[in-house]
Amino acid sequence: MELPQEVFETDTKRDKIQSAENFEIAEVFSTSVLPEKKSDEFPADLNAEGMMEISQKISERDVEKDTLHSLENLEVFQKLSTSVLQETGVDEITTDLNAEELNQIPQEVVEGDAKRDQLQSEENPEIAEKVSTHILHEVKHGEFMVKLNAKGLREIPQVVFEIQTLKYLHLNNNEIKTLHKNLGNLTNLEILSVEENGLIALPTEISLLHKLRVLNISHNQLSCLPKELSKLGNIKQLFVSHNNIEEFPAALEGLETLEILDLAVNNLKTLPENMVSMKNLNVLNLDSNQILIFPKVLCYLPNLIKLSISGNLIQSLPKDIKELRRLQALSMNHNKLIFLPVQLFQLAKLQKLRLDDNKLEVLSDKVENLQELRVLSLANNLFRNISENLCNCTMLERLILHGNQLTQLPNRMHRLKRLRELCISRNQMDNLDEQISRIKDLSIIEASGNALTCIPVEIKNCMQIIKVDLSYNKLSQFPVGLCALVALKILNLSGNYISEIITEISFIENLEHLELNRNKLSSFSEHLCRLTKLIYLDLSENEINSIPKEVSNMKYLQVLLLYHNKFVSFPRKLCALNSLQTLDLSENQIQCIPSDICNLQVIKDLNLSNSQLVSFPSEICHLSSLEKLKLCQINGLKLTKLPEELSKLTCLKELDISHNALKEIPEGIGELKHLVSLTANNNYISQLPKSVTSLSDLQQLNLSGNQLICLPSGLQHLQSLKDINFDGNPLIRPPQEVCKGKQLYTIVCYLESADERDGKILQKIFKIISGNVSFENFEFFCQKLQFNNAEIKSLENNRLVTNNLQNSLILTLTPAEMIDQLIRVLTMTGMHYLTNKVKALKLYTQSVKF
């Protein structure tokens, strides 16, 4: 069976946590940095936005913890050197200052900062506004810590350099290109974070920060580091990932106190021999560089605990690897390894070994020497079998083998008593050995994309299992052994040949997530309705045509996917699911929607695409909680009109009405103030309503493949719009060549120029008409413009209609619309000479490109 893309999604998500593609660094280093993790906890992703989130009352330990959080995908050790703990001298630092303390900041400091802000405001008013209203207050707020993340700063406010007691300075996500030399005044600074700014260099004065322990300069534009950095005698942690460094900075070789170094995502090719002087280095991250040969110098860093060198071009490991006697975690994912030296298996303290995405074929029998091994990940290699000696690694908790060519597991797998996670997806297994049932602590089994025809009933003995993925195998019956797994919460049986749901499924009483799509089910079994704790149910791509009344028992069901089945009408019984938030009934033959749908009071996502609806179901407009509506009719009956009631969906964020036969969008679309995405491509829409320009939250607009001739003025109000597409329209205003770049600024500039041009044309037309309307046509002409009798009489007296025409029309029409209106009136009054003259003027001016 050819495996669809979905098979790979589970492995991909896990790889985002485990693999070096996501630049995992450390698992921890000190109990002073992070709380000790329980041995049964899996490592969690830590993101950059969580960098140094500190409460108003913090300890230096907490600050250090949050600094570690600054690294994207930072994994943390369970054990770490106690040297960081010894650095912690203060248990708690109060950052709340009373009014009296705030007033102690010298007035001249505040005035100096205000002057700088005034200068900055001339360059960038938006940034200046932020500075003037927020920054001074936040600087005053901390005597020990200043946090100015994401303030649009181009430089550090001078007032910061006056806080002599400052210990923690956070300047992440700004626009600071260089650091002022006054940074050297902050002699008490211990933590400095300037992540994601665009820094191109560090000042030499950074050497004056003798107490600095943590420096985070990741995600900048640095190509080198100053030699003065070597004078930071107390530095413990240095984060320099995501920069442009091509050579290992010589200044780092002298940082003998350094314990954590992150140089991931740079352009390093080699490492210097002098690096051996970094005796205290515990953690080193060299992910995603351009290293061709494993640097031998790394083997002589005696205190190295965690080494991640994934995402490089390394083909082999040196024999010297055995010298890393304290190494506990090694990640070499995404390299070009073809074999593993036996010396690797002399690392007796190794707990985690990750070698995904290489070209390995053989695992040495010496693997049994790794008696401390907890995690072994060999995904996406070329293994045909796994050494039996692996079963002697009795501390193993996670075994990741997906994406290989395995036909069976080692015969003594049952000896891995501590194994909790077994991942063997996308191999060539046709059976699952019953010995797995003897692994009592097993909690996760992932075996998708194999050729399994049955599951041993003995699996019922694994009472701790919470997740089973058996999708895309060759199962023809529901595995009865699974029904005894009372702890099971997630079950995926998609892509098999199951035609019937057995009664015993109701025994899986804690099941919350069930996937049975792409099977051979002909009905929505009432046995499923006994799974009262179910939250997510996918029965799509089966042959179901009805819903049992017992579905109302599924009180907690939030997501129900029934697309590509055999429904000919909307199942009314679904309207009893009061907790339902997502419902997908696309790819069915549904012709109408019952009024009972209004009972789905918390529904947020509704997909009725490729159905046989004769008209847009107005019943949907009563779903006030709806946030996402999809009615794309590529293969369905085309809708020709949208109801005005659509404006009642005030919570709507995404609307897809593509591939229909719509000629217009109702004016009420402007009431959908929270709309973020509007997809209406491949219709017959010839004009957009003016109200579309009031959709201030709109970010994505797709109107390709329609009949648009002109775009409305006022698009500049759509300040959030990032993704626009007007391809495949016969556009004149603006022409297609202006729109093909898909840049809102370019389109808006053209429209503003066109409006100015049309205004001038209109003035010219007014003058032409004023001097050419004959007496016999004048009264009829004015009546068609809806002037009253008094206005007509006044006009007859002076025959100057210019201002009156303009005042009459300008309140409701754009210049272009005024011109078209005047042409129609001239035609109605039979003044063909004037009509032709005005049309000629209009066509001539339109031919001029701006």
Residue pairs with C-beta under 8 A, 6 or more apart in sequence:
1 472
1 474
1 495
3 426
3 449
3 472
3 495
4 472
4 495
6 471
6 472
6 494
6 495
7 425
7 426
7 448
7 449
7 471
7 472
7 495
8 426
10 425
10 446
10 448
10 469
10 492
11 379
11 402
11 403
11 423
11 425
11 426
11 446
14 400
14 423
15 21
15 22
15 356
15 379
16 22
16 45
16 73
17 24
17 43
17 44
17 45
17 73
18 24
18 333
18 354
18 356
18 377
18 400
19 310
19 331
19 333
19 334
19 354
19 356
19 357
20 287
20 288
20 308
20 309
20 310
20 311
20 331
20 332
20 333
20 334
20 354
21 288
21 310
21 311
21 333
21 334
22 45
22 72
22 73
23 71
23 72
23 73
23 241
23 264
23 265
23 285
23 287
23 288
23 308
23 310
23 311
24 43
24 73
24 74
24 75
24 285
24 287
24 308
24 310
24 331
25 71
25 73
25 74
25 75
25 260
25 262
25 264
25 283
25 285
25 287
25 306
25 308
26 68
26 74
26 75
26 76
26 77
26 260
26 283
26 285
26 306
27 43
27 75
27 76
27 77
27 78
27 306
27 329
27 352
28 34
28 37
28 76
28 77
28 78
28 79
28 80
29 76
29 77
29 80
29 81
29 84
29 259
29 260
29 282
29 283
29 305
30 64
30 80
30 81
30 82
30 83
30 84
30 85
31 80
31 82
31 85
32 61
32 64
32 82
32 84
32 85
32 87
32 88
33 61
33 64
33 65
33 68
33 76
33 80
33 84
34 65
34 68
34 76
36 78
37 76
37 78
39 78
40 397
40 420
42 398
43 75
43 76
45 73
46 68
46 69
46 71
46 72
46 73
46 74
46 75
46 76
47 69
47 72
47 73
48 70
48 71
48 72
48 172
48 195
48 196
48 218
48 219
50 66
50 69
50 70
51 66
51 67
51 69
51 70
51 149
51 170
51 172
51 193
51 195
51 216
52 63
52 66
52 67
52 69
52 70
52 147
52 168
52 170
52 191
52 193
53 66
53 69
54 62
54 63
54 66
54 145
54 147
54 168
55 62
56 94
56 95
56 96
57 92
57 93
57 94
57 95
57 96
58 92
58 93
58 95
58 145
59 88
59 90
59 91
59 92
59 93
60 87
60 88
60 89
60 90
60 93
60 167
60 190
61 85
61 88
63 145
63 168
63 190
63 191
64 84
64 88
64 191
64 213
64 214
64 237
67 191
67 193
67 214
67 216
67 237
68 74
68 76
68 237
68 260
70 172
70 193
70 195
70 216
70 218
70 239
71 218
71 239
71 241
71 262
71 285
72 241
77 283
77 305
77 306
77 328
77 329
79 328
80 282
80 305
81 259
81 280
81 282
81 303
81 305
83 236
83 259
83 280
84 236
84 259
87 213
87 236
93 144
93 145
93 167
95 141
95 142
95 143
95 144
95 145
97 140
97 141
97 142
97 143
101 143
102 140
105 140
105 159
105 162
106 162
109 158
109 159
109 162
110 136
110 159
112 158
112 159
113 136
113 139
113 157
113 158
113 159
114 132
114 136
116 157
116 158
117 128
117 131
117 132
117 135
117 157
118 128
120 127
120 128
120 131
120 154
121 127
121 128
121 129
121 131
121 132
122 128
123 154
124 152
124 154
126 152
127 151
127 152
127 153
127 154
130 151
130 152
131 151
131 152
131 153
131 157
134 151
135 148
135 151
135 153
135 157
136 157
136 159
138 146
138 147
138 148
139 146
139 148
139 157
139 159
139 160
139 163
142 163
142 166
142 168
143 163
143 165
143 166
144 165
144 166
144 167
144 168
145 166
145 167
145 168
145 169
145 170
146 160
146 163
146 166
146 168
146 169
146 170
147 168
147 170
148 157
148 160
148 170
148 171
148 174
149 170
149 171
149 172
149 173
149 174
150 172
150 173
150 174
151 174
152 174
152 175
153 171
153 174
153 175
153 176
154 174
154 175
154 176
154 177
155 176
155 178
155 180
156 171
156 176
156 179
156 180
156 183
158 180
158 182
160 166
160 169
160 186
161 180
161 182
161 183
161 185
161 186
162 185
163 186
164 185
164 186
164 187
164 188
165 188
166 186
166 188
166 189
167 188
167 189
167 190
167 191
168 189
168 190
168 191
169 186
169 189
169 191
169 192
169 193
170 193
171 193
171 194
171 197
172 193
172 194
172 195
172 196
172 197
172 216
173 195
173 196
173 197
174 196
174 197
175 197
175 198
176 194
176 197
176 198
176 199
177 197
177 198
177 199
177 200
178 199
178 200
178 201
178 203
179 194
179 199
179 202
179 203
179 206
180 203
181 203
181 204
181 205
182 205
183 203
183 205
183 206
183 209
184 203
184 205
184 206
184 207
184 208
184 209
185 208
186 209
187 208
187 209
187 210
187 211
188 211
189 209
189 211
189 212
190 211
190 212
190 213
190 214
191 212
191 213
191 214
192 209
192 212
192 214
192 215
192 216
193 214
193 215
193 216
194 216
194 217
194 220
195 216
195 217
195 218
195 219
195 220
195 239
196 218
196 219
196 220
197 219
197 220
198 220
198 221
199 217
199 220
199 221
199 222
200 220
200 221
200 222
200 223
201 222
201 224
201 226
202 217
202 222
202 225
202 226
202 229
203 226
204 226
204 228
205 228
206 212
206 226
206 228
206 229
206 232
207 226
207 228
207 229
207 230
207 231
207 232
209 232
210 231
210 232
210 233
210 234
211 234
212 232
212 234
212 235
213 234
213 235
213 236
213 237
214 235
214 236
214 237
214 238
215 232
215 235
215 237
215 238
215 239
216 239
217 239
217 240
217 243
218 239
218 240
218 241
218 242
218 243
218 262
219 241
219 242
219 243
220 242
220 243
221 243
221 244
222 240
222 243
222 244
222 245
223 243
223 244
223 245
223 246
224 245
224 247
224 249
225 240
225 245
225 249
225 251
225 252
226 251
227 250
227 251
228 251
229 249
229 251
229 252
229 255
230 250
230 251
230 252
230 253
230 254
230 255
232 255
233 257
234 257
235 255
235 257
235 258
236 257
236 258
236 259
236 260
237 258
237 259
237 260
238 252
238 255
238 258
238 260
238 261
238 262
239 260
239 262
240 261
240 262
240 263
240 266
241 262
241 263
241 264
241 265
241 266
241 285
242 264
242 265
242 266
243 265
243 266
244 266
244 267
245 263
245 266
245 267
245 268
246 266
246 267
246 268
246 269
247 268
248 263
248 268
248 270
248 271
248 272
248 275
250 272
250 274
252 258
252 261
252 275
252 278
253 272
253 274
253 275
253 277
253 278
254 277
255 278
256 277
256 278
256 279
256 280
257 280
258 278
258 280
258 281
259 280
259 281
259 282
259 283
260 281
260 282
260 283
261 278
261 281
261 283
261 284
261 285
262 283
262 285
263 284
263 285
263 286
263 289
264 285
264 286
264 287
264 288
264 289
264 308
265 287
265 288
265 289
266 288
266 289
267 289
267 290
268 286
268 289
268 290
268 291
269 289
269 290
269 291
269 292
270 291
270 293
270 295
271 291
271 295
271 297
271 298
272 297
273 297
275 295
275 297
275 298
275 301
276 297
276 300
276 301
278 301
279 301
279 302
279 303
280 303
281 301
281 303
281 304
282 303
282 304
282 305
282 306
283 304
283 305
283 306
283 307
284 298
284 301
284 304
284 306
284 307
284 308
285 308
286 307
286 308
286 309
286 312
287 308
287 309
287 310
287 311
287 312
287 331
288 310
288 311
288 312
289 311
289 312
290 312
290 313
291 309
291 312
291 313
291 314
292 312
292 313
292 314
292 315
293 314
293 315
294 309
294 314
294 316
294 317
294 318
294 321
296 318
296 320
298 304
298 307
298 309
298 324
299 318
299 320
299 321
299 322
299 323
299 324
300 320
300 323
301 324
302 325
302 326
303 326
304 324
304 326
304 327
305 326
305 327
305 328
305 329
306 327
306 328
306 329
307 324
307 327
307 329
307 330
307 331
308 329
308 330
308 331
309 331
309 332
309 335
310 331
310 332
310 333
310 334
310 335
310 354
311 333
311 334
311 335
312 334
312 335
313 335
313 336
314 332
314 335
314 336
314 337
315 335
315 336
315 337
315 338
316 337
316 338
316 339
316 341
317 332
317 337
317 340
317 341
317 343
317 344
318 341
319 341
319 343
320 343
321 341
321 343
321 344
321 347
322 343
322 344
322 346
322 347
324 347
325 347
325 348
325 349
326 349
327 347
327 349
327 350
328 349
328 350
328 351
328 352
328 372
329 350
329 351
329 352
329 353
330 347
330 350
330 352
330 353
330 354
331 352
331 354
332 354
332 355
332 358
333 354
333 355
333 356
333 357
333 358
333 377
334 356
334 357
334 358
335 357
335 358
336 358
336 359
337 355
337 358
337 359
337 360
338 358
338 359
338 360
338 361
339 360
339 361
339 362
340 355
340 360
340 362
340 363
340 364
342 364
342 366
345 364
345 366
345 367
345 369
345 370
346 369
347 370
348 369
348 370
348 371
348 372
349 372
350 370
350 372
350 373
351 372
351 373
351 374
351 375
352 373
352 374
352 375
353 370
353 373
353 375
353 376
353 377
354 375
354 377
355 377
355 378
355 381
356 377
356 378
356 379
356 380
356 381
356 400
357 379
357 380
357 381
358 380
358 381
359 381
359 382
360 378
360 381
360 382
360 383
361 381
361 382
361 383
361 384
362 383
363 378
363 383
363 386
363 387
363 390
364 387
365 387
365 388
365 389
366 389
367 373
367 387
367 389
367 390
367 393
368 389
368 390
368 392
368 393
370 393
371 392
371 393
371 394
371 395
372 395
373 393
373 395
373 396
374 395
374 396
374 397
374 398
375 396
375 397
375 398
375 400
376 390
376 393
376 396
376 398
376 399
376 400
377 398
377 400
378 386
378 400
378 401
378 404
379 400
379 401
379 402
379 403
379 404
379 423
380 402
380 403
380 404
381 403
381 404
382 404
382 405
383 401
383 404
383 405
383 406
384 404
384 405
384 406
384 407
385 406
385 407
385 408
386 401
386 406
386 409
386 410
387 410
388 410
388 411
388 412
390 396
390 410
391 410
391 412
391 413
391 415
391 416
392 415
393 416
394 415
394 416
394 417
394 418
395 418
396 416
396 418
396 419
397 418
397 419
397 420
397 421
398 419
398 420
398 421
398 423
399 416
399 419
399 421
399 422
399 423
400 421
400 423
401 423
401 424
401 427
402 423
402 424
402 425
402 426
402 427
402 446
403 425
403 426
403 427
404 426
404 427
405 427
405 428
406 424
406 427
406 428
406 429
407 427
407 428
407 429
407 430
408 429
408 431
408 433
409 424
409 429
409 433
409 436
411 433
411 435
412 435
413 419
413 433
413 435
413 436
413 439
414 435
414 436
414 438
414 439
416 439
417 439
417 440
417 441
418 441
419 439
419 441
419 442
420 441
420 442
420 443
420 444
420 464
421 442
421 443
421 444
421 446
422 436
422 439
422 442
422 444
422 445
422 446
422 447
423 444
423 446
424 446
424 447
424 450
425 446
425 447
425 448
425 449
425 450
425 469
426 448
426 449
426 450
427 449
427 450
428 450
428 451
429 447
429 450
429 451
429 452
430 450
430 451
430 452
430 453
431 452
431 453
431 454
432 447
432 452
432 455
432 456
432 459
433 456
434 456
434 458
434 459
436 442
436 445
436 456
436 458
436 459
436 462
437 456
437 458
437 459
437 460
437 461
437 462
438 461
439 462
440 461
440 462
440 463
440 464
441 464
442 462
442 464
442 465
443 464
443 465
443 466
443 467
444 465
444 466
444 467
444 468
445 465
445 467
445 468
445 469
445 470
446 467
446 469
447 469
447 470
447 473
448 469
448 470
448 471
448 472
448 473
448 492
448 495
449 471
449 472
449 473
450 472
450 473
451 473
451 474
452 470
452 473
452 474
452 475
453 473
453 474
453 475
453 476
454 475
454 477
454 479
455 470
455 475
455 479
455 481
455 482
456 481
457 479
457 480
457 481
458 481
459 465
459 479
459 481
459 482
459 485
460 481
460 482
460 483
460 484
460 485
462 485
463 484
463 485
463 486
463 487
464 487
465 485
465 487
465 488
466 487
466 488
466 489
466 490
467 488
467 489
467 490
467 491
468 482
468 485
468 488
468 490
468 491
468 492
469 490
469 492
470 479
470 492
470 493
470 496
471 492
471 493
471 494
471 495
471 496
471 515
472 494
472 495
472 496
473 495
473 496
474 496
474 497
475 493
475 496
475 497
475 498
476 496
476 497
476 498
476 499
477 498
477 500
477 502
478 493
478 498
478 500
478 501
478 502
478 505
480 502
480 504
482 488
482 491
482 508
483 502
483 504
483 505
483 507
483 508
484 507
485 508
486 507
486 508
486 509
486 510
487 510
488 508
488 510
488 511
489 510
489 511
489 512
489 513
490 511
490 512
490 513
491 508
491 511
491 513
491 514
491 515
492 513
492 515
493 514
493 515
493 516
493 519
494 515
494 516
494 517
494 518
494 519
494 538
495 517
495 518
495 519
496 518
496 519
497 519
497 520
498 516
498 519
498 520
498 521
499 519
499 520
499 521
499 522
500 521
500 525
501 516
501 521
501 525
501 527
501 528
502 527
503 527
505 527
505 528
505 530
505 531
506 527
506 530
506 531
508 531
509 531
509 532
509 533
510 533
511 531
511 533
511 534
512 533
512 534
512 535
512 536
513 534
513 535
513 536
514 528
514 531
514 534
514 536
514 537
514 538
515 536
515 538
516 537
516 538
516 539
516 542
517 538
517 539
517 540
517 541
517 542
517 561
518 540
518 541
518 542
519 541
519 542
520 542
520 543
521 539
521 542
521 543
521 544
522 542
522 543
522 544
522 545
523 544
523 545
523 546
524 539
524 544
524 546
524 547
524 548
524 551
525 548
526 548
526 550
528 534
528 537
528 554
529 548
529 550
529 551
529 553
529 554
530 550
530 553
531 554
532 553
532 554
532 555
532 556
533 556
534 554
534 556
534 557
535 556
535 557
535 558
535 559
536 557
536 558
536 559
537 554
537 557
537 559
537 560
537 561
538 559
538 561
539 560
539 561
539 562
539 565
540 561
540 562
540 563
540 564
540 565
540 584
541 563
541 564
541 565
542 564
542 565
543 565
543 566
544 562
544 565
544 566
544 567
545 565
545 566
545 567
545 568
546 567
546 571
547 571
547 573
547 574
548 573
549 573
551 573
551 574
551 576
551 577
552 573
552 576
552 577
554 577
555 578
555 579
556 579
557 577
557 579
557 580
558 579
558 580
558 581
558 582
559 580
559 581
559 582
560 574
560 577
560 580
560 582
560 583
560 584
561 582
561 584
562 583
562 584
562 585
562 588
563 584
563 585
563 586
563 587
563 588
563 607
564 586
564 587
564 588
565 587
565 588
566 588
566 589
567 585
567 588
567 589
567 590
568 588
568 589
568 590
568 591
569 590
569 591
569 592
570 585
570 590
570 592
570 593
570 594
570 597
572 594
572 596
574 580
574 583
574 600
575 594
575 596
575 597
575 599
575 600
576 599
577 600
578 599
578 600
578 601
578 602
579 602
580 600
580 602
580 603
581 602
581 603
581 604
581 605
582 603
582 604
582 605
583 600
583 603
583 605
583 606
583 607
584 605
584 607
585 607
585 608
585 611
586 607
586 608
586 609
586 610
586 611
586 630
587 609
587 610
587 635
588 610
588 611
589 611
589 612
590 608
590 611
590 612
590 613
591 611
591 612
591 613
591 614
592 613
592 614
592 617
593 608
593 613
593 617
593 619
593 620
594 619
595 619
597 619
597 620
597 622
597 623
598 619
598 622
598 623
600 623
601 624
601 625
602 625
603 623
603 625
603 626
604 625
604 626
604 627
604 628
605 626
605 627
605 628
606 620
606 623
606 626
606 628
606 629
606 630
607 630
608 617
608 630
608 631
609 630
609 631
609 632
609 633
609 634
609 636
609 656
610 632
610 633
610 634
610 635
610 636
611 631
611 633
611 636
611 637
612 636
612 637
613 631
613 636
613 637
613 639
614 637
615 639
615 640
615 641
616 631
616 639
616 641
616 642
616 643
616 646
618 643
618 645
620 626
620 629
620 649
621 643
621 645
621 646
621 648
621 649
622 648
623 649
624 648
624 649
624 650
624 651
625 651
626 649
626 651
626 652
627 651
627 652
627 653
627 654
627 674
628 652
628 653
628 654
628 655
629 649
629 652
629 654
629 655
629 656
630 654
630 656
631 639
631 656
631 657
631 660
632 656
632 657
632 658
632 659
632 679
633 639
633 658
633 659
633 660
634 658
634 659
638 659
638 660
638 661
639 657
639 660
639 661
639 662
640 660
640 661
640 662
640 663
641 662
641 663
641 664
642 657
642 662
642 664
642 665
642 666
643 666
644 666
644 667
644 668
645 668
646 666
646 668
646 669
646 672
647 666
647 668
647 669
647 670
647 671
647 672
648 671
649 672
650 671
650 672
650 673
650 674
651 674
652 672
652 674
652 675
653 674
653 675
653 676
653 677
653 697
654 675
654 676
654 677
654 679
655 672
655 675
655 677
655 678
655 679
655 680
656 677
656 679
657 679
657 680
657 683
658 679
658 680
658 681
658 682
658 683
658 702
659 681
659 682
659 683
660 682
660 683
661 683
661 684
662 680
662 683
662 684
662 685
663 683
663 684
663 685
663 686
664 685
664 686
664 687
664 689
665 680
665 685
665 688
665 689
665 692
666 689
667 689
667 690
667 691
668 691
669 675
669 678
669 689
669 691
669 692
669 695
670 689
670 690
670 691
670 692
670 693
670 694
670 695
671 691
672 695
673 694
673 695
673 696
673 697
674 697
675 695
675 697
675 698
676 697
676 698
676 699
676 700
676 720
677 698
677 699
677 700
677 701
678 695
678 698
678 700
678 701
678 702
679 700
679 702
680 702
680 703
680 706
681 702
681 703
681 704
681 705
681 706
681 725
682 704
682 705
682 706
683 705
683 706
684 706
684 707
685 703
685 706
685 707
685 708
686 706
686 707
686 708
686 709
687 708
687 709
687 710
688 703
688 708
688 711
688 712
689 712
690 712
690 714
692 712
693 712
693 713
693 714
693 715
693 717
693 718
694 717
695 718
696 717
696 718
696 719
696 720
697 720
698 718
698 720
698 721
699 720
699 721
699 722
699 723
700 721
700 722
700 723
700 724
701 718
701 721
701 723
701 724
701 725
702 723
702 724
702 725
703 725
703 726
703 729
704 725
704 726
704 727
704 728
704 729
705 727
705 728
705 729
706 728
706 729
707 729
707 730
708 726
708 729
708 730
708 731
709 729
709 730
709 731
709 732
709 733
710 731
710 732
710 733
710 816
711 726
711 731
711 733
711 734
711 747
711 751
713 751
713 752
713 755
713 814
715 721
715 744
715 747
715 748
715 751
716 744
716 748
716 752
718 744
721 744
723 742
724 739
724 742
724 743
724 744
724 747
725 742
726 736
726 739
726 742
727 736
727 739
727 740
729 736
729 739
731 739
732 846
733 751
733 754
733 816
733 846
734 747
734 750
734 751
734 754
735 849
738 746
738 747
738 750
739 747
750 850
753 850
754 816
754 850
755 814
755 815
755 816
757 845
757 848
757 850
758 814
758 815
758 816
758 819
759 815
761 815
761 819
761 841
761 842
761 845
762 806
762 815
762 818
762 819
763 802
764 841
765 819
765 822
765 838
765 841
766 801
766 802
766 805
766 806
767 802
768 834
768 837
768 838
768 841
769 801
769 802
769 805
769 822
769 826
769 834
769 838
770 799
770 800
770 801
770 802
772 831
772 833
772 834
773 781
773 801
773 831
773 834
774 831
777 829
777 830
777 831
778 795
778 796
778 799
779 792
779 796
780 829
781 825
781 826
781 829
781 831
782 791
782 792
782 795
782 801
783 792
784 825
784 828
784 829
785 805
785 808
785 809
785 825
786 808
787 795
787 804
787 808
791 804
795 801
795 804
805 822
806 818
809 818
809 821
810 818
813 821
819 838
819 842
822 838
823 835
823 838
823 839
823 842
826 832
826 834
826 835
826 838
827 835
